[in-house]
Amino acid sequence: MAWLRRASRLVNRWMLRAASATLLVTMGIAVANMVLRPLGRPVQGSFELMGFGGALIAAFALGYTQERRNHISVDIVFERFGPRLQGALGGVSHLVCAAFFGLAGYRIGRLGLDLMGTGEVSETLRVAFHPIVFCVALGLWGLCFGLVLDGIGALRGEREEG
């Protein structure tokens, strides 16, 4: 299972780098639009591009956030149980979440296929946005993979790293 964790970390680092680059580009577009708008030369499609960028940033950061445990966690109920029961409940919880996000990734991937099939494009720039939808599905599957590994680890009694 160690090689699966290494693979997950590698994929998460790649997606985090993509999210970081997207954040820089999105910020550049926003700044350029703010500077050029008063001069009568706004960046065409800036709101579309910023929306696409926001979707990519959020989706590509999911796996890394799970890996680092940088998310909100409510342990009010779990902290009342012993360590073994906490591990078992945590493992089941991770696997249920993995099923949910795996299904969400699948459905969003299907939406991307539908958008690709119909040739739908964005309103202002007229660019196909199914690649963005596929990237969001990829981010959800990255999260799902991390949750599966965490769930199996918890059920096996491994301590969570944070």
N, C-alpha and C positions, 0 to 999 in steps of 0.2 A: 504494500500500500504506500510505501515511501515514494516509489517512483511516480505514483498517481498524484501525490501531494506536490512533488517537484514539477510535474507537468502542469498542474493547476496554478502553481505560483508563477511559472513561466508565462502562461497564457494571461494571467491576471496582470503581470507586469507589462506585457505588450499592450493590453487594453488600457491600462492606466496611462501609459505613454501616449496612446492615441487620444485618450480623453484630455490629457494635458495639452497636447498640440491643438486639439479642437478648441479648448478653452482660450488659448492664446489667439487663435484666428478669430474666434467669436468676439473676443474683447477688441481686437484690432478693427473689426467691422463696425462694432458699436462706436468706438472712438472716432473712426473715419466718418461715420454718419453724423455724429454730433458736431464735428468740426466743419464738415462740408454742407450740412443742411442750411445754416445761416447764410452761406454763400450762394445758395440756390442750386447746389449740386449734390443732393442727397444720394447715398448709395442705394441703387435700385435693388429691391428685394432684400433689404437688410433685415427686416423683421422675419422673413421666411428663413434666411440663412441663420439668424440667431435662434430661431425655433428648432431648426434641424440640429444646430450645434448643441443646444441644451439637451435634446433627446439623446444625442451621442454621448455627451459628457455624463449624464446620469446613468445611462445603460452600461457604459464601459467602466464605470467606477464601482458597480455593484459587487463583482467578484472580489476585488481587492478589499473593499470595505468589509465583506464577510470574512475574508482571510485574516484581517487585522482586528476583528471584533470592534469596529468603529461605528457600530450601530446602536440604536436604543434597544435596551433589553429590560423587560420588567420581570423581576425574579421574586416578587412578593410571595407567591405561592410556593415556588420551587425551593426557596431558602429554608422552609420549614421542614423539609424532608432530609433524610440521611444522604450521604454522598453517593451510594449505589443507586438509590431511587432517583436522585437528581440526575445522575448520568443516564439512566434508562429513559426518564421522561424527557431529558434534553435531546437524547438520540431520536426518540420518536417525534419530538417537536421539529427537529431539523429535517427529518425525512418527510413529514407532512408538508413543511414549507417547500422542500425540494420538489415534491409532487405539484404543489400549486404553481411555483415559478416555472417548472418544466412545462406544465400545461399552458401557462401564459405565453412562454416562449414559442411553443408549438403553434398556438392560435395566432400569435403575431406573425410568425413565419408564414402561415397560411394566408394571412392578410397581405403580406408582401407578395406572395405568388399571385393573388387575385389582382393586386394593383399592377403588377408586371403584365399580367394577361390582358388587362383592359387598357394598358398604356396611359394610365392616369398620370398627370403632371401637376406640378405646383401652380398656383394661381398667377403669381406675378412673374416669376422667372421662367415658367414653363419647362422645368426640369423634372425628370422622373424621380420620384422620391422613394420608390421601392427599395433601393439600396440602404437608405436610412432605416427603413422598417426592418430589413434583414439584420442590420447592425444592432438594433434594439433587441431583436430575438436572440442574437448571439450573446449580448450582455446578460440577458436573463438565463440563458443556458450556462454561461460561466458561473453565475450565482448558484444555479441549480447543482452544478457539479461540485462546487465547494460545500454546499449544504449536505449533499449525499456523503461526501468524505467526512464531514464533521459528524453527521448522524451515525455513520458506521463506527467512527472512532469513539464516540460517546458510548455507544452500545458495547463496544469492546473494552470499555473502562479506561481509555486513554484520556489524559488530562488535556483540557483545551488550552491552547496558547493564545495570548492576547496581545 
